[in-house]
Amino acid sequence: MNVQEIADLGPGDRSALFDRDAGIEAIRDDVRDIVDRVRTEGDVAVREFSREFDEVEVGNLDITDEAERAYEAVDDDVREAIETAADNVRKFHEAQLPADWREDFDGRELGRRFRPLERVGVYVPGGAAAYPSSALMGVVPAKVAGVEQVAVTTPPAEEQNPITLAAIHAAGADAVYRVGGAQAVAALAYGTESVDRVQKVVGPGNRWVTAAKAEVQGDVAIDFLAGPSELLVVADETADPAFVASDVVAQAEHDPNAAVVAVTDDADLAEAVAAEIDRQAGEREREDVIRAALDNDASGVFHARSTSEAILFAEEYAAEHLSIQADDDEAILSRIDSAGSVFLGPYTPVAAGDYASGTNHVLPTNGLAKITGGLSVDTFLRSTTVQRMDEAALGDLRDTIETLAEAEGLEAHAESVRKRLEE
């Protein structure tokens, strides 16, 4: 890779870096047709699209029992790893649970309570591939939040991957369906003969899944519209170029469209990181995927004229994953507000968060970290405000309420207060 100077970036370069999108517009019409057919034809359409897109003849969509059997059948070391990761994810998300509260505000008893959604759908990528971590990241927080019915959809294969199924079961899913792509999102959003309708659809997926989430949004809630995976590393002269490069290469391994960036104010480190990325990429099994991601316009190794320029670059990029490998990483973090998940120090690889540290890896991409966070217990909760006032407390607010109500032309609002106090 060639090192680029941030100061030399033109408008087109900056747009490619900072105006990333999920790449769904080109397929929206096709996805709309899929969604409409699943909504009207149910299981028949789901099976037809599975045959067309997955090349699998699907009989029974419900494979909940198969997931339970897979959990018992996988190797002991795999099951132990799944359980360890699940336990860490569970503990982290249990710490997020908010408590109901009531307080006195000058005679007004005001408070807030939290209740889980009742039915949630989690999309777990897969088919023949294994993505057990995505199952844990979607299902566990929902169950911690108290969701009663968590349904999982995962793409069909001639033989479903047992590790993914085992993780789905370990995470606590209540129902598992072998359906993928846009048709899975539509089935969860509208229900079919086999799939129960849910209130919210969450989880990562390809652009067909993302486009389908955009299509059903409004009829059902979603988490967010995620694009290809992203990483930005901010490093100083104390960073180990091999560590920086290993994180960049690991993230590039996800997808040819992944966006991977390293930025530093040390020119020598920038050159060393670029060389190390090229070397490590050549040693990986998915070298073709990695090099495609490295060639993306939203990827690169960048030299900043100062730490402040590197920080401003990172804030504008608003990466899904932000790694800070620097002597004073906390000082740098304090100046960056926009990132999906942050990894501090040389011994905190992004892979730790992907699998087992406990934080969630379903995160906002395409700059959405500027306005939202990743999947959490909050994703599956709704809040209700609660209030109680006695006559004296209402009397204290009488003039304020009546004045504002009458200013808005809502005389009955004002009268609802007068009637209570005058009688």
Number of C-alpha atoms within 10 A of each C-alpha: 16 12 18 16 15 18 11 9 13 9 9 9 14 17 13 14 22 17 13 18 16 17 17 19 11 10 13 18 13 13 26 17 13 20 27 17 18 27 20 13 13 21 23 13 20 28 21 17 24 22 14 11 11 19 13 17 15 19 9 11 18 17 17 19 12 15 26 18 15 21 22 13 13 15 11 11 9 14 19 12 14 24 18 16 21 26 19 16 25 22 15 18 24 17 10 14 17 16 8 13 12 15 12 12 11 9 15 18 15 15 16 15 15 17 15 20 20 16 19 29 31 28 27 29 24 24 20 15 14 17 20 25 24 25 30 32 31 29 31 28 27 34 23 22 23 18 19 15 19 23 25 32 30 26 23 26 20 12 9 21 21 22 23 28 30 25 30 36 26 22 27 19 25 15 20 25 23 24 29 28 28 27 31 30 29 30 28 29 30 21 19 20 12 13 24 17 20 22 17 21 27 25 28 25 23 17 23 21 25 24 28 26 28 19 20 20 17 10 11 18 17 20 22 23 25 26 24 22 25 29 28 29 26 25 28 24 16 13 20 16 22 17 18 28 25 18 23 31 28 19 24 29 24 17 19 18 24 23 30 28 26 27 31 27 22 19 18 12 21 25 19 16 27 21 17 20 25 17 14 17 23 15 9 14 10 16 16 15 19 28 20 15 26 28 16 16 17 22 23 22 25 26 22 21 15 12 17 13 17 23 20 13 21 24 19 18 28 26 31 29 25 27 27 26 26 21 15 13 17 12 10 18 19 8 13 16 13 23 30 26 22 19 20 17 17 17 10 17 17 23 14 14 19 16 24 22 18 21 21 25 27 24 27 28 30 23 24 23 22 18 10 16 20 22 24 26 22 18 18 24 19 11 13 10 12 12 12 13 15 10 10 12 15 18 16 13 12 15 14 11 18 20 13 14 16 14 10 10 11 12 14 12 15 19 15 11 17 17 9 11 13 6 5
